C-alpha cells in the first residue's frame, strides 16, 4: 500500500476534528482508499496534540478554574448531559 497522500491526511484530520470519526469509521467510509488501519491510527493520534498546542494558557487556566462549577452541574443533572461554556 502506498503512503497516505497529502489530500488523504487533510481529509482524515478534518473528519477526526469536525466529526470525531475513529479510524474504524474512516476505513469503513472510504474502503476504496485502501488505507492501512495502523497508518490512520498513527495520524489521528497526532490530531489532539496539534490542537492542544493551539490552546492558550489562559484558556486552560479558565477551564481548570471552572471545573467545580461543571462538576456541580453534572451532579445536579444526575450524570446526564449538561451544556457548558467557558466564561
C-alpha positions in Angstrom: 0.0 0.0 0.0 1.1 3.5 -0.8 1.7 6.0 1.9 -1.1 8.5 2.6 -1.2 11.4 0.2 -1.4 15.0 1.4 -5.1 15.1 0.5 -5.7 11.9 2.4 -4.1 13.3 5.5 -6.1 16.5 5.3 -9.3 14.5 4.9 -8.6 12.2 7.8 -7.6 15.1 10.1 -10.7 17.1 9.1 -13.1 14.3 9.7 -11.4 13.5 13.0 -11.6 17.1 14.3 -15.0 18.1 12.9 -16.9 14.8 13.3 -14.9 12.9 15.8 -14.6 9.9 13.4 -12.5 6.9 14.6 -10.0 5.0 12.5 -12.6 2.2 12.0 -15.2 4.7 10.8 -12.8 6.3 8.4 -11.8 2.9 6.9 -15.5 1.9 6.6 -16.5 5.1 4.9 -13.6 5.1 2.4 -12.9 1.4 1.5 -11.6 2.3 -1.9 -8.7 4.2 -0.5 -7.0 1.1 0.8 -5.6 2.8 3.9 -3.9 0.7 6.5 -5.5 0.9 9.9 -2.2 1.4 11.7 -1.4 4.3 9.4 -4.7 6.0 10.0 -4.4 5.4 13.8 -1.0 7.0 13.9 -2.3 10.0 12.0 -5.3 10.6 14.2 -3.3 10.2 17.3 -1.4 13.4 16.2 -4.6 15.4 15.9 -5.3 16.1 19.6 -1.6 17.0 20.0 -1.9 19.6 17.2 -5.0 21.1 18.8 -3.6 21.1 22.3 -0.7 23.3 21.1 -3.1 25.9 19.8 -4.8 26.4 23.3 -3.6 29.4 25.2 -2.6 29.0 28.8 -5.4 31.5 29.7 -8.0 29.1 28.2 -6.5 26.1 30.1 -6.5 28.1 33.3 -10.1 29.1 32.9 -11.2 25.5 32.2 -9.4 24.3 35.3 -10.9 27.2 37.5 -14.4 26.3 36.3 -14.2 22.6 36.9 -16.0 22.7 40.3 -18.9 24.5 38.7 -19.1 21.9 35.9 -19.0 19.1 38.3 -21.8 20.6 40.3 -23.9 20.9 37.1 -23.2 17.2 36.2 -24.2 16.1 39.8 -27.3 18.2 39.5 -28.2 16.5 36.3 -27.6 13.2 37.9 -24.8 12.4 35.4 -26.9 13.4 32.4 -25.9 15.8 29.7 -25.2 19.4 30.6 -24.4 22.4 28.4 -21.3 24.2 29.5 -19.3 27.1 28.1 -16.2 28.8 29.4 -16.9 32.2 30.8 
